[in-house]
Amino acid sequence: GPGFYSVTVTDNAGNTASASMNYTEPPPLLIEVEATPDCAGSGDLQVSASGGVPPYFYQWSNGATTDQQQDLPAGDYCVSVMDANACLKVVCTTIADSISVMVDATEVTCNDACDASVTAYPSGGTEPYTYLWSTNDSTQTITNKHIATYTVTVTDANGCTGVGVGIVTGPDALELSFDVDTLPCGTGLTATATANVTGGTPPYGIGWSNGDIGPVATGLEPGQTYHVFIADANNCYITDSITIVQETELDLQVFTTDEICGSPQGGLATVMVQSGEPPYSFLWSNGGTTQTILDLPSGIYTVTVTDNSGCSGVAQGVVGLSSANIELTFETEDESGCGAADGSATVFASGGNAPYTYLWDNGATTQTITGLTAGMYFVTVIDASACPALGVVMVMGSNELLLELTATGECTGDASAEVNVLNGTAPYVYSWNTGDSTASITGLTAGTYTVSVVDANGCEGVDSISVDPLPGPELSLSVGPISCFGNSDGSVTSSVTGGVPPYEYLWNTGDATPDLEDLGPGAYVLTVTDVNGCTAVDSVELLEPALLELDLTAEDLSCAGADDGSATAIISGGASPVQLLWSTGDTTATATGLAPGTYFVTATDANGCTAVDSAVVAQPDPIVLSFQANPVSCSGVDDGAVSVVAEGGMPPYEYLWNTGDTSPDLTGLPAGSYEVTVTDAAGCTATGSVEVTAPDVIDLQLSSTPVSCPGGSDGAVSVMASGGMSPYGYLWDTGDTSPDVTGLPAGLYSVTVTDANGCTAVGEATVDEPDPLGVFDIALDAPCEGDSTGIIEIGVTGGTPPYAVLW
């Protein structure tokens, strides 16, 4: 494997030599594949190889052999990369398909409700997905939505987008219209109203403020306002009101006959009363007090008619002047009885120019008309000169209808009365003192009820009947409110008096208890029945408070690590006062001094209802500095350089070095530490430092070997260099270029050493020579003759120790 190896070789003579080497291997083969989709179901592929031993060879799973491919369909692709040493790596990637988005929406329960949800289901592209709805929501599912069209844009990890549309539908809006009687002028009259409901979800529950239940309300007093409450099967509701209108004037019509030519004061005026209560009184502007006034000159005539109840009306007619003096006389046969239709009328004309033509108001054109009921008939007679004459004749007869009244029912509000006509001609017009206009009336309390019936011939009959039902129970409801939106903790409590207990209870929910609990919003209707079967009905609407909602905004950090972010909560709905508690412990609307992260806030209203939301406080990318430094070539030389590259933050950047320089690159520097502060466009800063190094000073260690004998030439010098940058070059003042020089006489020798960077160092060494060899002796005589105890010691100077002494 790779590493440092050395070898020593020894020959047969014992001489040795050594060598060493560093064995390396190539770097690992690295492959990176970048897939760039075009968001339309295709894309490009680019493979980048590094390490190993170039050149590289490529083989894709689709047969391609280049390092890039373009306009490929979506799918999975693998590439095999081989370097010059046959090292092989395989990497796979995917070109994402285009994004398609399916959207599913639920229905709202009521047309104006906000309880639908809409969910986006993306496919294709590259996860993760982000969502942006037309409502600015950013979750996959949005809730509490009303009827509308919602558009979502889904963005994948590659920035490709897809759009989906969801439509929230629901029942049609509840709509309410009324059919209401308009009462004629008179006293003691009541009206009937019918509520017509469309939209929503049948069946409907209908309650009136007068206690009536169902679409029809009766016995409505003139001038009074009545409210109606409608709730459908989903508890969607609508309310409205009506006011009963009564006419203040009689409906009158005046008919006139012009003054006859040549016969002054021959005009006629009669008034027809089409409403009110007979009998009627008449007062004309000429003082006349009958329904018809005769012998009138031409002019304008005004009549005031007052009925039996005091209602009045005013009408006007014009009597003109005819162009001929035609006189009309009549003969009549009265109707034998009401509805017999056997009367007749004949007109006789004189004056003018015969012959005459006739036109009756019933369309007849004969002189005599037959088959008449009692009433007033008008005829126009025209002579040969086309001069007209208008006449009116009254056919008399009985106009009284015979009526039979019956009453049924045992409870107040449950009794009914019905009228049966024993003679006359259908159809009949009914008018009760309750305002009803049908043959039978219901929902009656104790009292006297009068009906007037008019048949097709104008015959009239009036009769009364007394109704005395049992008193029924009286019912009132009270509510306990719902605490929070979406909760079901409301209640309705009933209170019953009157009637004959015990009572039976039946709610529109199907419950049979006096009180209801754990209720959601909606309309609640209770029917109470006593022992006699008499009933009372009441209804209430239980409302819920508005949904407590939070809308959060976040202010990001000004700079990375600044911790000056903030988040603000805006409250809507709920019951005041509302208290806030942030995950930081803050209790104000705005939490400040925030670091990057997600912050939660809980809102609690006066009812204990809560809402929770979160805001994300972000920070800009930090400014990241990377440095490059070039060392000085030689110790003490000012040729170093540094450069800085800034990323992140908000370009452009400003630079300030501790040298005072303001550019990203510095040159001509001595060795040392250099610090720079980089400021981006937002005022955010980052500080870093870089070191310019210098090679070690070239250090010379010189040694010398003296000559062996004075005056000899066998001395030597040697130099050992360290520091700087090897290898080294040597130059002695002797001209030698090796680190060791021999065969030198005694003296001073200088050497210049140059390293690989051209840096130099100079050293000196002295070759010494020994002093001349000298011997001196010291003798100690024997103390006694013949004694063998004497000593001779020599001393040696000069030369080169150690010394060999041969005696």
Long-range contacts (C-beta under 8 A, 24 or more apart in sequence): 1-25, 26-51, 26-52, 26-53, 26-85, 27-51, 27-52, 28-52, 29-81, 29-83, 29-87, 29-88, 29-89, 30-89, 31-79, 31-81, 31-89, 31-91, 32-91, 33-79, 33-91, 33-92, 33-93, 34-93, 35-77, 35-93, 35-94, 35-95, 35-96, 36-158, 37-74, 37-95, 37-96, 37-125, 37-126, 37-158, 37-160, 39-98, 39-99, 39-125, 39-158, 39-159, 39-160, 39-161, 40-98, 41-73, 41-74, 41-97, 41-98, 41-124, 42-71, 42-72, 42-73, 42-74, 42-95, 43-71, 43-72, 43-74, 43-95, 43-96, 44-68, 44-69, 44-70, 44-71, 44-72, 45-69, 45-72, 45-77, 45-79, 45-93, 45-95, 47-79, 47-81, 47-91, 49-81, 49-83, 51-83, 52-83, 52-84, 52-85, 52-87, 53-83, 53-84, 53-85, 53-87, 54-83, 54-84, 55-83, 55-84, 56-81, 56-82, 56-83, 57-81, 57-82, 57-83, 61-92, 74-98, 74-124, 94-126, 96-124, 96-125, 96-126, 96-156, 96-158, 96-160, 97-124, 97-125, 98-124, 98-125, 98-160, 98-162, 99-123, 99-124, 99-125, 99-129, 99-154, 99-156, 99-160, 99-161, 99-162, 100-124, 100-162, 101-152, 101-154, 101-162, 101-163, 101-164, 102-164, 103-150, 103-152, 103-164, 103-165, 103-166, 104-166, 105-145, 105-150, 105-166, 105-167, 105-168, 105-169, 106-168, 107-168, 107-169, 107-170, 107-171, 108-145, 108-146, 108-147, 108-168, 108-169, 108-170, 108-171, 109-170, 109-234, 109-235, 109-236, 110-170, 110-171, 110-174, 110-200, 110-234, 110-235, 110-236, 111-147, 111-170, 111-171, 111-172, 111-173, 111-174, 111-199, 111-200, 111-236, 112-146, 112-173, 112-236, 113-146, 113-170, 113-236, 114-144, 114-145, 114-146, 115-144, 116-143, 116-144, 116-145, 116-146, 116-147, 116-168, 116-170, 117-141, 117-142, 117-143, 117-144, 117-145, 118-142, 118-145, 118-150, 118-152, 118-166, 118-168, 119-166, 120-152, 120-154, 120-164, 120-166, 122-154, 122-156, 122-162, 122-164, 124-162, 125-154, 125-156, 125-157, 125-158, 125-160, 125-162, 126-156, 126-157, 126-158, 126-160, 127-156, 127-157, 128-156, 128-157, 129-154, 129-155, 129-156, 129-157, 130-154, 130-155, 131-155, 144-547, 171-199, 171-200, 171-201, 171-232, 171-234, 171-236, 172-198, 172-199, 172-200, 173-199, 173-200, 174-198, 174-199, 174-200, 174-230, 174-232, 174-236, 174-237, 174-238, 175-199, 175-238, 176-228, 176-230, 176-238, 176-240, 178-240, 178-242, 180-242, 180-244, 180-245, 181-220, 181-244, 181-435, 181-437, 182-245, 182-246, 182-247, 183-222, 183-244, 183-245, 183-246, 183-247, 183-435, 184-246, 184-247, 184-251, 184-275, 184-276, 184-311, 185-246, 185-247, 185-248, 185-249, 185-250, 185-275, 185-276, 185-307, 185-309, 185-311, 185-313, 186-246, 186-276, 186-277, 186-307, 186-309, 186-311, 187-309, 187-310, 188-433, 188-450, 189-222, 189-246, 189-431, 189-433, 189-434, 189-435, 190-218, 190-219, 190-220, 190-221, 190-222, 190-244, 190-432, 190-433, 190-434, 190-435, 190-436, 191-220, 191-222, 191-244, 191-435, 192-216, 192-217, 192-218, 192-220, 192-435, 192-436, 192-437, 192-438, 193-217, 193-220, 193-226, 193-242, 193-244, 195-228, 195-230, 197-230, 200-230, 200-232, 200-233, 200-234, 200-236, 200-238, 201-232, 201-233, 201-234, 201-236, 202-232, 202-233, 203-232, 203-233, 204-230, 204-231, 204-232, 204-233, 205-230, 205-231, 205-232, 205-508, 205-523, 205-525, 205-539, 206-230, 207-523, 207-525, 207-537, 207-538, 207-539, 209-241, 211-413, 211-536, 211-537, 211-538, 212-443, 213-525, 213-527, 213-537, 218-434, 218-435, 218-436, 218-441, 218-442, 218-443, 219-434, 219-435, 219-436, 219-443, 220-244, 220-435, 222-246, 222-435, 229-523, 229-539, 229-541, 231-508, 231-522, 231-523, 231-525, 231-541, 235-520, 235-521, 235-522, 235-523, 237-522, 237-523, 237-541, 244-435, 247-275, 247-311, 248-311, 249-311, 249-312, 249-313, 249-314, 250-274, 250-275, 250-276, 250-305, 250-306, 250-307, 250-311, 250-312, 250-313, 251-275, 251-276, 251-313, 252-303, 252-305, 252-313, 252-314, 252-315, 253-315, 254-301, 254-303, 254-315, 254-316, 254-317, 255-317, 255-378, 255-392, 256-301, 256-317, 256-318, 256-319, 256-320, 256-390, 257-319, 257-389, 257-390, 257-391, 257-392, 258-298, 258-319, 258-320, 258-321, 258-322, 258-388, 258-389, 258-390, 259-296, 259-297, 259-298, 259-319, 259-320, 259-321, 259-322, 260-322, 260-324, 260-325, 260-326, 260-327, 260-351, 260-389, 261-321, 261-322, 261-323, 261-324, 261-325, 261-326, 261-387, 262-324, 262-325, 262-351, 263-325, 263-327, 264-297, 265-295, 265-296, 265-297, 266-295, 266-296, 266-327, 267-295, 267-296, 267-297, 267-298, 267-299, 267-319, 267-320, 268-292, 268-293, 268-294, 268-295, 268-296, 268-319, 268-390, 268-391, 268-392, 269-293, 269-296, 269-301, 269-303, 269-317, 269-319, 270-376, 270-392, 271-303, 271-305, 271-315, 271-317, 272-376, 273-305, 273-307, 273-313, 276-305, 276-307, 276-308, 276-309, 276-311, 276-313, 277-307, 277-308, 277-309, 277-311, 278-307, 278-308, 278-460, 279-307, 279-308, 280-305, 280-306, 280-307, 280-308, 281-305, 281-306, 292-392, 322-387, 322-388, 322-389, 323-385, 323-387, 323-388, 324-351, 324-352, 324-353, 324-383, 324-385, 324-387, 324-388, 324-389, 325-351, 325-352, 326-350, 326-351, 326-352, 326-356, 326-381, 326-383, 326-387, 326-388, 326-389, 327-351, 327-389, 328-379, 328-381, 328-389, 328-391, 330-391, 330-393, 332-393, 332-394, 332-395, 332-396, 333-395, 334-374, 334-395, 334-396, 334-397, 335-372, 335-373, 335-374, 335-395, 335-396, 335-397, 335-398, 336-397, 337-397, 337-398, 338-374, 338-397, 338-398, 338-399, 338-400, 338-401, 338-423, 338-424, 338-455, 338-457, 338-459, 339-373, 339-423, 339-424, 339-425, 339-455, 339-457, 339-459, 340-373, 340-397, 341-371, 341-372, 341-373, 341-425, 341-457, 342-370, 342-371, 342-372, 343-370, 343-371, 343-372, 343-373, 343-374, 343-395, 343-396, 343-397, 344-368, 344-369, 344-370, 344-371, 344-372, 344-395, 345-369, 345-372, 345-377, 345-379, 345-393, 345-395, 347-379, 347-381, 347-391, 347-393, 349-381, 349-383, 349-389, 351-383, 352-383, 352-384, 352-385, 352-387, 352-389, 353-383, 353-384, 353-385, 353-387, 354-383, 354-384, 355-383, 355-384, 356-381, 356-382, 356-383, 356-384, 357-381, 357-382, 373-397, 373-457, 373-458, 373-459, 374-398, 374-399, 374-457, 374-458, 374-459, 375-457, 375-458, 398-459, 399-457, 399-458, 399-459, 399-460, 400-459, 400-460, 400-461, 401-453, 401-454, 401-455, 401-459, 401-460, 401-461, 402-461, 403-451, 403-453, 403-461, 403-462, 403-463, 405-451, 405-463, 405-464, 405-465, 406-465, 407-444, 407-465, 407-466, 407-467, 409-442, 409-444, 409-467, 409-469, 410-469, 410-470, 410-532, 410-533, 410-534, 411-469, 411-470, 411-472, 411-532, 411-533, 411-534, 411-535, 412-445, 412-446, 412-469, 412-470, 412-471, 412-472, 412-534, 413-443, 413-444, 413-445, 413-469, 413-472, 413-534, 413-535, 413-536, 414-442, 414-443, 414-444, 414-469, 414-472, 414-533, 414-534, 414-535, 415-442, 415-443, 415-444, 415-445, 415-467, 415-469, 416-440, 416-441, 416-442, 416-443, 416-444, 417-441, 417-444, 417-449, 417-451, 417-465, 417-467, 419-451, 419-453, 419-463, 421-453, 421-455, 421-461, 423-459, 424-453, 424-455, 424-456, 424-457, 424-459, 424-461, 425-455, 425-456, 425-457, 425-459, 426-455, 426-456, 427-455, 427-456, 428-453, 428-454, 428-455, 428-456, 429-453, 429-454, 429-455, 444-469, 445-469, 469-534, 470-532, 470-534, 471-498, 471-499, 471-534, 472-498, 472-499, 472-530, 472-532, 472-534, 472-535, 472-536, 473-497, 473-498, 473-499, 473-503, 473-528, 473-529, 473-530, 473-534, 473-535, 473-536, 474-498, 474-499, 474-536, 475-526, 475-528, 475-536, 475-537, 475-538, 476-538, 477-524, 477-526, 477-538, 477-539, 477-540, 478-540, 479-540, 479-542, 480-517, 481-542, 481-543, 481-545, 482-519, 482-520, 482-521, 482-542, 482-543, 482-544, 482-545, 483-545, 483-607, 483-608, 483-609, 484-544, 484-545, 484-548, 484-605, 484-607, 484-608, 484-609, 485-544, 485-545, 485-546, 485-547, 485-548, 485-573, 485-574, 485-609, 486-544, 486-547, 487-520, 487-544, 487-609, 488-518, 488-519, 488-520, 489-518, 489-519, 490-518, 490-519, 490-520, 490-521, 490-542, 490-544, 491-515, 491-516, 491-517, 491-518, 491-519, 492-516, 492-519, 492-524, 492-526, 492-540, 492-542, 494-526, 494-528, 494-538, 496-528, 496-536, 498-536, 499-528, 499-530, 499-531, 499-532, 499-534, 499-536, 500-530, 500-531, 500-532, 500-534, 501-530, 501-531, 502-530, 502-531, 503-528, 503-529, 503-530, 504-528, 504-529, 504-530, 520-544, 545-573, 545-574, 545-575, 545-605, 545-607, 545-609, 546-572, 546-573, 546-574, 547-573, 547-574, 547-611, 548-572, 548-573, 548-574, 548-578, 548-603, 548-605, 548-609, 548-610, 548-611, 549-573, 549-574, 549-611, 550-601, 550-603, 550-611, 550-612, 550-613, 551-613, 552-601, 552-613, 552-614, 552-615, 553-615, 554-599, 554-615, 554-616, 554-617, 554-618, 555-617, 556-617, 556-618, 556-619, 556-620, 557-594, 557-595, 557-596, 557-617, 557-618, 557-619, 557-620, 558-682, 558-683, 558-684, 559-619, 559-620, 559-649, 559-682, 559-683, 559-684, 559-685, 560-619, 560-620, 560-621, 560-622, 560-623, 560-648, 560-649, 560-684, 561-619, 561-622, 562-619, 562-684, 563-593, 563-594, 563-595, 564-592, 564-593, 564-594, 565-592, 565-593, 565-594, 565-595, 565-596, 565-617, 565-618, 565-619, 566-590, 566-591, 566-592, 566-593, 566-594, 566-617, 567-591, 567-594, 567-599, 567-601, 567-615, 567-617, 569-601, 569-603, 569-613, 571-603, 574-603, 574-605, 574-606, 574-607, 574-609, 574-611, 575-605, 575-606, 575-607, 575-609, 576-605, 576-606, 577-605, 577-606, 578-603, 578-604, 578-605, 578-606, 579-603, 579-604, 579-605, 620-648, 620-649, 620-650, 620-682, 620-684, 621-647, 621-648, 621-649, 622-648, 622-649, 622-686, 623-647, 623-648, 623-649, 623-653, 623-678, 623-680, 623-684, 623-685, 623-686, 624-648, 624-686, 625-676, 625-678, 625-686, 625-688, 627-688, 627-690, 628-690, 629-690, 629-691, 629-692, 629-693, 630-692, 631-671, 631-692, 631-693, 631-694, 631-695, 632-669, 632-670, 632-671, 632-692, 632-693, 632-694, 632-695, 633-695, 633-757, 633-758, 633-759, 634-694, 634-695, 634-724, 634-757, 634-758, 634-759, 635-671, 635-694, 635-695, 635-696, 635-697, 635-759, 636-694, 637-670, 637-694, 637-759, 638-668, 638-669, 638-670, 639-668, 639-669, 640-668, 640-669, 640-670, 640-671, 640-692, 640-693, 640-694, 641-665, 641-666, 641-667, 641-668, 641-669, 641-692, 642-666, 642-669, 642-674, 642-690, 642-692, 644-676, 644-678, 644-688, 644-690, 646-678, 646-680, 646-686, 649-680, 649-681, 649-682, 649-684, 649-686, 650-680, 650-681, 650-682, 650-684, 651-680, 651-681, 652-680, 652-681, 653-678, 653-679, 653-680, 653-681, 654-678, 654-679, 654-680, 670-694, 695-723, 695-724, 695-725, 695-755, 695-757, 695-759, 696-722, 696-723, 696-724, 697-723, 697-724, 697-761, 698-722, 698-723, 698-724, 698-728, 698-753, 698-755, 698-759, 698-760, 698-761, 699-723, 699-761, 700-751, 700-753, 700-761, 700-762, 700-763, 702-751, 702-763, 702-764, 702-765, 703-765, 704-749, 704-765, 704-766, 704-767, 704-768, 705-742, 705-767, 706-746, 706-767, 706-768, 706-769, 706-770, 706-800, 707-744, 707-745, 707-746, 707-767, 707-768, 707-769, 707-770, 708-770, 708-800, 709-769, 709-770, 709-799, 710-769, 710-770, 710-771, 710-772, 710-798, 711-745, 711-769, 712-745, 712-769, 713-743, 713-744, 713-745, 714-742, 714-743, 714-744, 715-742, 715-743, 715-744, 715-745, 715-746, 715-747, 715-767, 715-768, 715-769, 716-740, 716-741, 716-742, 716-743, 716-744, 716-767, 717-741, 717-744, 717-749, 717-751, 717-765, 717-767, 718-765, 719-751, 719-753, 719-763, 719-765, 721-753, 721-755, 721-761, 723-755, 724-755, 724-756, 724-757, 724-759, 724-761, 725-755, 725-756, 725-757, 725-759, 726-755, 726-756, 727-755, 727-756, 728-753, 728-754, 728-755, 728-756, 729-753, 729-754, 729-755, 745-769, 770-798, 770-799, 770-800, 771-797, 771-798, 771-799, 772-798, 772-799, 773-797, 773-798, 773-799, 774-798
